[in-house]
Every structure is written in structure tokens, then in C-alpha cells.
């Protein structure tokens, strides 16, 4: 056998060995992706995430009585859509400033898509020891969340938590976030991720100081400080496993 042929065979064998080594790694990556996709699909298919946490269907603290119900973006009634949109505008327009007009259109579309999951918050009034739930007047807040993919990990992404000003500061926000963390863990999500406007100092302090959320490694300010300085928001997260901590909090 000539040297050229020998060299060719050695090169061929080397390439074959490399390909063989790569196959298990590629297979592992594909299997992991499939497993993550199935987790997200299964979580999104659950009709009522509150069913697993009956004690969180009602909030009765500091003189406030609120009932929680599950909803889906494409199942909201027209009147309910308007109430959610009005509350969103009342709370967020001042934080976005001149960017609000464009941002509002995006948010209105996001909250009514089939992927959108909602927790609807209704205040209950009491009359002669009988609870009366008037849906036209009693909505005091809502949560919009989704199960999605972030950096290859399954996460519960909180799009909105909006509460009427008169029910804020009574522990309801913390109660909701505890519920969302339970829902995330129940459905094998690796982390909770959310976006906060920098101008919303109260919300930023609430998440980072009270609830110990971290500015994520995927937030603009962490990816590139120069670009981040030009952005009006931060991405926060709370990871539930070591892989998510390494990727989203590192």
C-alpha cells in the first residue's frame, strides 16, 4: 500500500471516528430539545393551573377578599378584554412614556393569543354573610403568563401582573408570585422570567429586594452594558435548578 493510500485511509478513519463521537452528542441534544418541547406543550395544555393549588383560589388578608380564576387569551369575552386593556393602560402608560402607543398594540395582541394564560382577580363583597361576585364591577387585577423556551430551557414567563392601585400594598402581589412559582415548579419549569420597566422603581424593588429575583444574564444590561443603558427595561429571573442558575443567572 502506498503512502498516499495509507494517508487517505487514516484520514478517512479519523473522520469516521469524529462523526461517530458526534452522533451521541447530537442525539442527546435532540432528545433534550424534544423533552423540553414536550414539557412546554404539556404545561400549556392544562386548563386550570389553580386546580392543583386550591388554597390559592382565594386571598383574604388586610381587609381584602379576592377570588382567583384561570383564563386563556383566546377565550376572553369582549368586555373582559376591554377591562384588562384599560387596567394595563392605567398602570403602564406613564412608565413607557412616548413608547406606549406602539407598546400597547403589542401587549393587546399578546394577551388574547391562544398561548396566553391568565389568572383573573375578582374582589368579593359580602352581604349578610353571602359572597356576591359581580364580574362587571369586581375585577381588580390580572396576570398574563406563558410557558415558553428561554436559552433552551423551559420557563414560565410572566408577561403582566396588573393590579388596581387600591388593592396594591396589601400582600396580593407577593401571594400571586408565590402561586406562579408553585405553578412553574409543578410543571417542571426551570425558572420564572419576567420583564420590568426601569422607570417602575416600585416594581423593580419588589422583585429584587422582597422576592430575591436576579437581573438575568439575558437582560440587555448584562449582555452589553452600552446597549443595556439605552434600553428601558431589565429581564429578571428566579431559577429553580443548577442548569438554569448557570445559564440565566450566571
GIRALIN-V290649 format. One record per run of one state. SS is the DSSP state (H for helix, E for strand, L for the rest). FROM is the first residue (numbers start at 1). TO is the last residue. If there is no record, write none. Layout:
((SS & FROM & TO) (SS & FROM & TO))
This chain:
((L & 1 & 2) (H & 3 & 45) (L & 46 & 48) (H & 49 & 52) (L & 53 & 53) (H & 54 & 56) (L & 57 & 57) (E & 58 & 61) (L & 62 & 63) (E & 64 & 72) (H & 73 & 75) (L & 76 & 77) (H & 78 & 110) (L & 111 & 116) (E & 117 & 123) (L & 124 & 124) (E & 125 & 127) (L & 128 & 129) (E & 130 & 132) (L & 133 & 134) (H & 135 & 138) (E & 139 & 150) (L & 151 & 152) (E & 153 & 163) (L & 164 & 164) (H & 165 & 167) (L & 168 & 171) (H & 172 & 186) (L & 187 & 190) (E & 191 & 197) (L & 198 & 200) (H & 201 & 210) (L & 211 & 213) (E & 214 & 215) (L & 216 & 219) (H & 220 & 223) (L & 224 & 224) (H & 225 & 230) (L & 231 & 232) (E & 233 & 239) (L & 240 & 241) (H & 242 & 249) (L & 250 & 250))
